[in-house]
Amino acid sequence: MKARAVEAGAEALVIACDTDVALDGKALGKPQGEVEAREYLDRMSGRAHTVLSGLVVLEGGEERSGLERTSVVFKELSEDEKMRYVRFGEWRGRSGGYAIQTLGSTLVERVEGSVSNVVGLPVGLLAELAPALFDRP
């Protein structure tokens, strides 16, 4: 829907991606405030969750799509780490309430799969769906 909502010419390239975090088989979405952001950290501390990104490429009337899955394991978080992260505010507007590319990286023990997926754009999947983007002239 995001890709089709873009008004572009027939020859335009449109890339749309949506990412969410799932824990215990349920999407977390974006926390609505500090209390919920803290709750997300409590729930994910010491556990694995899945980052899912749906990617659509529209080009010349053709649609290609794919789904990327990455497992992220949070370390066991101390109360101080949770409070610091919530105060930092990086959780705002973020699926799962964290951003791995900045202070959120301190929450993570390990990533199994695509790190770019966790950041929000699965580059490997994009290369599969639109290989011409990565061809050198």
Buried (B, 14 or more C-beta within 10 A) or exposed (E): EEBEEEEEEEEEEBBBBBBBBBBEEEEBBBBEEBEBBBBBBEBBBEBEBBBBBBBBBBBEEEEEEBEBBBEBBBBEBEEEBBBEBBEEEBBBEBBBBBBBEEBBEEBBEEBEBBBBBBBBBBBEBBEBBBEEEEEEE
